[in-house]
């Protein structure tokens, strides 16, 4: 059975060429934290997540530092009783990357994102953004929902895929009726 192009791109990304990826990441490390790219690196993944090669769609490569999210120790002033222990963020790196892009590019709305690589220090993501003021986007019935005012700052409010996953809103079943805020406080009560 013959397969399409996207199938082979997907298969190639399951075991990427390490040498090529390493050379790319060396260049990415030297470049800025936010870089606009002409075409997405993982075309199959981008298309699945809603990317179209038309005006109004922008792909931005983001570099995020890896490691725990512990806050730094205070070097002067009043110190808290428990300096920096147990203060890890509940957010995943993909959500952090989306939020940083939305903060940097205020005229764009984040649609989705995906991982393109990681090394010992950084995670690298490609974030798909949409310009809601472009007439090409406003006239496209498949994507013009993003132009509505209630879809502003989606990443900041945790409405993207990464945000919903981090907030624990992926599994929706009739038996599971807790909100994410209730769930975290409920789990905190268990371990006291």
Secondary structure by P-SEA (a helix, b strand, c coil): ccccaaaaaaaaaacccaaaaaaaaaaaaacccbbbbccccaaaaaaaacccccccbbbbbbbbbbccccccccccccccccccccccccccaaaaaaaaaaaacccccccccccccccccbbbbbbbbbccccccccccccccccccccccccccccccaaaaaaaccccccccccccaaaaaaaaaaaac
